[in-house]
Amino acid sequence: MARPEKYGHGQFSWVDLMTPDAGAAKEFYDALFGWSQVDLPTDQGGVYTQFKSQDLPVAGLGEMGDEMKAGGTPAFWNSYVTVDDADAIAATAEELGGEITMPVMQVMTAGRMAFLSDAEGAHFAIWQPAEHAGAGLVNEPVSLCWNELLTKDVEIAKTFYTALFGWEIDAAEGAPVEYYGITNAGRINGGIIPWSSQMGDVPPNWGVYFSVPDCDASVQRVEELGGRLLVAPRDIHPGRFAVVADPAGAVFSVMYLHSPD
């Protein structure tokens, strides 16, 4: 599924970047991925940028408010899950020990959304689509290809997300490290990796992966553009990946996929 026209309930469908300097972020990701940009006015008076590849939407960008900037919040990527009823899912998340960090809101004619955190504090977003279904291109170079939860307690995460979205979460057989696959409606929908002491003080979080034609070349380009390498390129069963950060601190992964699907 490289060019989806819609997403089902419980399926990851969109990512966007919150950053203190939208202009600098546009320059970085244009130079790294070749994304074009469309600025869309919002009903709050600001601007939301839609990144595109092959004239299809692949990700979004919003500039942080003054309070977040003043607090020194580093840039970060959000992962969105499509839902049938955003209000019901937000309420259920609270019942399961999560938190509503931004209440459900209408995004003009695009859809309805909310920001939530799970029972361990990992942040994610939910999206009830209207005119905007989500990413129009996935699993191809310079588009979203994977969403992954880092958690300190896999059992807590399994209980929360299976109850919230109906996901099936099972240990990956034959993996060189402990890893769990997420299945939604019979289709693979991301993964879960347990925290280890080698990760230091990294909190539970949802990470995003972008497909690239060459992992090592992408890492080199990130560094040339002022970003940082966090986890050096390494080979895994689906391909080759590395973890990097943009100049504003937003962490993401780049992955060369052997067999995009």
HELIX and SHEET records of a PDB file:
HELIX    1   1 ALA A   22  PHE A   33  1                                  12    
HELIX    2   2 ASP A   66  ALA A   70  1                                   5    
HELIX    3   3 ALA A   86  GLU A   95  1                                  10    
HELIX    4   4 VAL A  154  PHE A  165  1                                  12    
HELIX    5   5 SER A  197  MET A  199  5                                   3    
HELIX    6   6 CYS A  215  GLU A  224  1                                  10    
SHEET    1   A 8 SER A  36  PRO A  41  0                                        
SHEET    2   A 8 VAL A  47  SER A  53 -1                                        
SHEET    3   A 8 LEU A  56  GLU A  63 -1                                        
SHEET    4   A 8 PHE A  12  THR A  19  1                                        
SHEET    5   A 8 PHE A  76  THR A  82 -1                                        
SHEET    6   A 8 HIS A 123  PRO A 129  1                                        
SHEET    7   A 8 GLY A 111  SER A 117 -1                                        
SHEET    8   A 8 GLU A  99  VAL A 107 -1                                        
SHEET    1   B 8 GLU A 168  ALA A 171  0                                        
SHEET    2   B 8 TYR A 180  ASN A 184 -1                                        
SHEET    3   B 8 ARG A 187  PRO A 194 -1                                        
SHEET    4   B 8 LEU A 144  THR A 151  1                                        
SHEET    5   B 8 ASN A 205  SER A 211 -1                                        
SHEET    6   B 8 VAL A 251  LEU A 257  1                                        
SHEET    7   B 8 GLY A 239  ALA A 245 -1                                        
SHEET    8   B 8 ARG A 228  ILE A 236 -1                                        
END                                                                             
